[in-house]
Amino acid sequence: MKLAAVQLQPTDDRAKTIERAGELIDEAAAQGADVLLLPELFAVPFVQPEPDPEYFALAEPLDGPSNAMAAERSRRHGMTVVSSVFEQGAIPGTYFNTACTYVDGELASVYRKSHLPFSNGFPEKFYFRPGATEPEVVDANGVGVGTIICYERHFPELSRVVALRGGSVLCVPVASASAPMKEVFQIELRAHAIFNGLFVICSNRVGVEGVKEYFGLSAIYGPNGEVLAQGSQDQEEALVAEADPEQIARVRRTRPFLRDRRPDLYGRLVAEQQ
């Protein structure tokens, strides 16, 4: 199979940004991409350090223009597309940071970001209600695909859930602009791949938005933590890498971390600390 990451610079013109994202999906499809990931909230500018009530005007329903394009391209190219949108909830005044997975044009999963920061210039708790479900794993034509969102890469429990649910590919849409975190960002993603025996796709933004400069470095990692493809720090692009699904089973036999877990010792991980 071939895995793809789209690296994009959103603008204030949602329609043009969606059109550009569609062009990059087409580029990846021309290279044979089977599973493709878009960046976090790919069609709109991301939140700035100071909360802004006007930002809510950018929200859209699940069947809005961002996901409509993702679903159409998924159907057209016979691929799996993971889209990330600023979702306007069904209940008035509720909003989510949401990832939707389309398989051959059909909506297969809706995952709402459950861990939200209010730090380091990302006041997401002001905008989004946290999701209340663990990551799902979608059958993408025989390959298990699960998604966590940006800040959630700091919580290894979530990627482990994807592995335990049968995932082979972990998608991580991000909006990462903190220069001091640039190296940690890459280490964390490679660690998720190694600890769980997963392919990891990460899609980031590039360019300047307000006071933030997004550093790109979108990438596709193998289950040994190897870099299969990596983007630049400042260019829009579609990255595509070959991935052997059978490598997952081989790696998990060599490093049987899932087999050797001791859930009986992990109660403290889910206990409320007093």
MILUMGU-899746 format. One record per residue (C-alpha): residue in three letters; x, y, z. Coordinates in steps of 0.02 Angstrom, whole numbers, plus 50000, padded with zeros to 5 digits. Layout:
N
+-----+-------+-------+-------+
|  aa |    c1 |    c2 |    c3 |
+-----+-------+-------+-------+
| ala |     X |     Y |     Z |
...
+-----+-------+-------+-------+
***
This chain:
274
+-----+-------+-------+-------+
|  aa |    c1 |    c2 |    c3 |
+-----+-------+-------+-------+
| met | 50000 | 50000 | 50000 |
| lys | 50049 | 50183 | 49986 |
| leu | 50025 | 50310 | 50124 |
| ala | 50012 | 50497 | 50095 |
| ala | 50023 | 50658 | 50196 |
| val | 49963 | 50826 | 50130 |
| gln | 50058 | 50980 | 50191 |
| leu | 49960 | 51141 | 50166 |
| gln | 49954 | 51328 | 50202 |
| pro | 49772 | 51375 | 50238 |
| thr | 49712 | 51550 | 50195 |
| asp | 49566 | 51661 | 50241 |
| asp | 49479 | 51602 | 50082 |
| arg | 49405 | 51434 | 50131 |
| ala | 49349 | 51391 | 49954 |
| lys | 49523 | 51420 | 49881 |
| thr | 49606 | 51322 | 50022 |
| ile | 49489 | 51175 | 49994 |
| glu | 49523 | 51183 | 49808 |
| arg | 49711 | 51180 | 49840 |
| ala | 49693 | 51033 | 49960 |
| gly | 49597 | 50941 | 49824 |
| glu | 49738 | 50972 | 49701 |
| leu | 49865 | 50899 | 49823 |
| ile | 49753 | 50747 | 49850 |
| asp | 49749 | 50724 | 49661 |
| glu | 49940 | 50731 | 49657 |
| ala | 49951 | 50596 | 49789 |
| ala | 49820 | 50491 | 49699 |
| ala | 49923 | 50501 | 49539 |
| gln | 50065 | 50421 | 49638 |
| gly | 49952 | 50279 | 49695 |
| ala | 49907 | 50336 | 49871 |
| asp | 49788 | 50220 | 49964 |
| val | 49774 | 50311 | 50132 |
| leu | 49792 | 50500 | 50141 |
| leu | 49791 | 50622 | 50287 |
| leu | 49751 | 50809 | 50285 |
| pro | 49816 | 50932 | 50417 |
| glu | 49719 | 50981 | 50573 |
| leu | 49572 | 51096 | 50527 |
| phe | 49649 | 51103 | 50355 |
| ala | 49526 | 51225 | 50273 |
| val | 49535 | 51371 | 50396 |
| pro | 49665 | 51471 | 50493 |
| phe | 49703 | 51393 | 50662 |
| val | 49672 | 51471 | 50832 |
| gln | 49784 | 51614 | 50890 |
| pro | 49851 | 51636 | 51068 |
| glu | 49714 | 51758 | 51119 |
| pro | 49536 | 51685 | 51121 |
| asp | 49429 | 51765 | 50986 |
| pro | 49238 | 51742 | 50986 |
| glu | 49235 | 51785 | 50800 |
| tyr | 49327 | 51623 | 50763 |
| phe | 49168 | 51523 | 50788 |
| ala | 49105 | 51591 | 50622 |
| leu | 49227 | 51472 | 50536 |
| ala | 49140 | 51315 | 50601 |
| glu | 49044 | 51203 | 50482 |
| pro | 48933 | 51048 | 50497 |
| leu | 49004 | 50876 | 50463 |
| asp | 48931 | 50881 | 50288 |
| gly | 49004 | 51053 | 50253 |
| pro | 49120 | 51099 | 50110 |
| ser | 49282 | 51032 | 50187 |
| asn | 49218 | 50856 | 50212 |
| ala | 49118 | 50862 | 50051 |
| met | 49280 | 50884 | 49955 |
| ala | 49367 | 50746 | 50055 |
| ala | 49224 | 50625 | 50025 |
| glu | 49219 | 50665 | 49838 |
| arg | 49406 | 50640 | 49817 |
| ser | 49398 | 50479 | 49919 |
| arg | 49262 | 50415 | 49803 |
| arg | 49345 | 50476 | 49643 |
| his | 49513 | 50398 | 49682 |
| gly | 49455 | 50244 | 49777 |
| met | 49562 | 50293 | 49926 |
| thr | 49543 | 50323 | 50112 |
| val | 49549 | 50508 | 50159 |
| val | 49560 | 50571 | 50338 |
| ser | 49490 | 50748 | 50346 |
| ser | 49499 | 50868 | 50495 |
| val | 49367 | 51003 | 50520 |
| phe | 49307 | 51135 | 50642 |
| glu | 49140 | 51053 | 50675 |
| gln | 48982 | 51148 | 50722 |
| gly | 48888 | 51026 | 50833 |
| ala | 48705 | 50982 | 50818 |
| ile | 48670 | 51067 | 50984 |
| pro | 48681 | 51258 | 50966 |
| gly | 48840 | 51327 | 51040 |
| thr | 48938 | 51164 | 51034 |
| tyr | 49094 | 51147 | 50930 |
| phe | 49222 | 51009 | 50906 |
| asn | 49393 | 50980 | 50829 |
| thr | 49345 | 50829 | 50725 |
| ala | 49429 | 50701 | 50612 |
| cys | 49322 | 50608 | 50485 |
| thr | 49381 | 50455 | 50391 |
| tyr | 49310 | 50419 | 50219 |
| val | 49335 | 50250 | 50136 |
| asp | 49292 | 50248 | 49951 |
| gly | 49186 | 50402 | 49980 |
| glu | 49087 | 50334 | 50127 |
| leu | 49100 | 50407 | 50303 |
| ala | 49175 | 50268 | 50409 |
| ser | 49224 | 50359 | 50569 |
| val | 49200 | 50522 | 50664 |
| tyr | 49328 | 50555 | 50801 |
| arg | 49321 | 50713 | 50906 |
| lys | 49481 | 50774 | 50990 |
| ser | 49465 | 50725 | 51173 |
| his | 49623 | 50804 | 51246 |
| leu | 49623 | 50993 | 51224 |
| pro | 49764 | 51114 | 51269 |
| phe | 49748 | 51286 | 51344 |
| ser | 49932 | 51326 | 51343 |
| asn | 50081 | 51373 | 51236 |
| gly | 49977 | 51485 | 51123 |
| phe | 49839 | 51358 | 51090 |
| pro | 49682 | 51403 | 51192 |
| glu | 49580 | 51260 | 51119 |
| lys | 49472 | 51235 | 51273 |
| phe | 49395 | 51404 | 51234 |
| tyr | 49331 | 51342 | 51066 |
| phe | 49305 | 51154 | 51069 |
| arg | 49206 | 51034 | 51176 |
| pro | 49311 | 50877 | 51210 |
| gly | 49262 | 50717 | 51125 |
| ala | 49202 | 50574 | 51234 |
| thr | 49256 | 50418 | 51141 |
| glu | 49419 | 50325 | 51115 |
| pro | 49496 | 50319 | 50941 |
| glu | 49412 | 50199 | 50822 |
| val | 49499 | 50088 | 50696 |
| val | 49426 | 50088 | 50522 |
| asp | 49443 | 49946 | 50398 |
| ala | 49519 | 50036 | 50249 |
| asn | 49514 | 49897 | 50119 |
| gly | 49598 | 49773 | 50235 |
| val | 49709 | 49896 | 50329 |
| gly | 49664 | 49958 | 50504 |
| val | 49674 | 50149 | 50513 |
| gly | 49652 | 50249 | 50674 |
| thr | 49667 | 50434 | 50710 |
| ile | 49720 | 50545 | 50854 |
| ile | 49735 | 50735 | 50840 |
| cys | 49888 | 50846 | 50868 |
| tyr | 49904 | 50879 | 51057 |
| glu | 49850 | 50699 | 51086 |
| arg | 50019 | 50637 | 51027 |
| his | 50078 | 50683 | 51203 |
| phe | 49965 | 50546 | 51273 |
| pro | 50035 | 50374 | 51228 |
| glu | 49879 | 50287 | 51293 |
| leu | 49783 | 50340 | 51137 |
| ser | 49900 | 50267 | 51007 |
| arg | 49909 | 50107 | 51111 |
| val | 49718 | 50098 | 51099 |
| val | 49734 | 50107 | 50909 |
| ala | 49859 | 49964 | 50910 |
| leu | 49754 | 49858 | 51028 |
| arg | 49601 | 49884 | 50918 |
| gly | 49695 | 49811 | 50770 |
| gly | 49764 | 49967 | 50690 |
| ser | 49912 | 49962 | 50573 |
| val | 49913 | 50146 | 50524 |
| leu | 49902 | 50292 | 50647 |
| cys | 49850 | 50460 | 50572 |
| val | 49899 | 50617 | 50667 |
| pro | 49836 | 50781 | 50591 |
| val | 49925 | 50926 | 50675 |
| ala | 49942 | 51116 | 50681 |
| ser | 50117 | 51131 | 50755 |
| ala | 50206 | 51297 | 50761 |
| ser | 50307 | 51296 | 50922 |
| ala | 50490 | 51304 | 50871 |
| pro | 50556 | 51235 | 51037 |
| met | 50446 | 51080 | 51010 |
| lys | 50507 | 51045 | 50834 |
| glu | 50629 | 50908 | 50883 |
| val | 50516 | 50834 | 51018 |
| phe | 50375 | 50830 | 50890 |
| gln | 50473 | 50712 | 50778 |
| ile | 50537 | 50604 | 50921 |
| glu | 50362 | 50578 | 50988 |
| leu | 50292 | 50522 | 50820 |
| arg | 50433 | 50399 | 50793 |
| ala | 50407 | 50333 | 50970 |
| his | 50222 | 50301 | 50938 |
| ala | 50273 | 50198 | 50786 |
| ile | 50402 | 50096 | 50882 |
| phe | 50305 | 50066 | 51044 |
| asn | 50152 | 50004 | 50950 |
| gly | 50221 | 49931 | 50788 |
| leu | 50125 | 50055 | 50680 |
| phe | 50147 | 50157 | 50524 |
| val | 50120 | 50339 | 50573 |
| ile | 50063 | 50478 | 50456 |
| cys | 50077 | 50657 | 50516 |
| ser | 50013 | 50807 | 50417 |
| asn | 50058 | 50984 | 50472 |
| arg | 50035 | 51161 | 50406 |
| val | 50164 | 51279 | 50336 |
| gly | 50174 | 51468 | 50330 |
| val | 50131 | 51613 | 50442 |
| glu | 49960 | 51637 | 50521 |
| gly | 49949 | 51786 | 50637 |
| val | 50091 | 51769 | 50763 |
| lys | 50123 | 51586 | 50723 |
| glu | 50240 | 51510 | 50594 |
| tyr | 50201 | 51328 | 50559 |
| phe | 50354 | 51221 | 50530 |
| gly | 50291 | 51084 | 50414 |
| leu | 50396 | 50926 | 50428 |
| ser | 50246 | 50818 | 50388 |
| ala | 50306 | 50639 | 50379 |
| ile | 50270 | 50455 | 50359 |
| tyr | 50358 | 50339 | 50481 |
| gly | 50379 | 50151 | 50478 |
| pro | 50352 | 50034 | 50626 |
| asn | 50538 | 50036 | 50665 |
| gly | 50531 | 50225 | 50679 |
| glu | 50612 | 50246 | 50509 |
| val | 50571 | 50401 | 50407 |
| leu | 50488 | 50343 | 50247 |
| ala | 50451 | 50519 | 50185 |
| gln | 50467 | 50693 | 50258 |
| gly | 50410 | 50864 | 50200 |
| ser | 50500 | 51029 | 50199 |
| gln | 50478 | 51165 | 50329 |
| asp | 50397 | 51291 | 50213 |
| gln | 50318 | 51213 | 50058 |
| glu | 50147 | 51145 | 50016 |
| glu | 50165 | 50967 | 49954 |
| ala | 50096 | 50792 | 49947 |
| leu | 50209 | 50658 | 50020 |
| val | 50187 | 50477 | 49968 |
| ala | 50279 | 50325 | 50034 |
| glu | 50270 | 50139 | 50003 |
| ala | 50220 | 50036 | 50155 |
| asp | 50215 | 49847 | 50172 |
| pro | 50067 | 49796 | 50283 |
| glu | 50152 | 49630 | 50320 |
| gln | 50294 | 49725 | 50405 |
| ile | 50177 | 49760 | 50551 |
| ala | 50160 | 49576 | 50594 |
| arg | 50347 | 49547 | 50573 |
| val | 50392 | 49692 | 50687 |
| arg | 50266 | 49640 | 50820 |
| arg | 50339 | 49464 | 50821 |
| thr | 50515 | 49534 | 50841 |
| arg | 50465 | 49661 | 50974 |
| pro | 50309 | 49587 | 51054 |
| phe | 50266 | 49737 | 51162 |
| leu | 50079 | 49709 | 51143 |
| arg | 50094 | 49528 | 51195 |
| asp | 50200 | 49568 | 51347 |
| arg | 50088 | 49702 | 51420 |
| arg | 50034 | 49683 | 51603 |
| pro | 49862 | 49766 | 51615 |
| asp | 49845 | 49697 | 51792 |
| leu | 49980 | 49820 | 51845 |
| tyr | 49913 | 49974 | 51757 |
| gly | 49765 | 50021 | 51865 |
| arg | 49851 | 50182 | 51919 |
| leu | 49848 | 50242 | 51739 |
| val | 49659 | 50258 | 51740 |
| ala | 49630 | 50295 | 51924 |
| glu | 49581 | 50471 | 51978 |
| gln | 49728 | 50538 | 52077 |
| gln | 49680 | 50625 | 52240 |
+-----+-------+-------+-------+
***
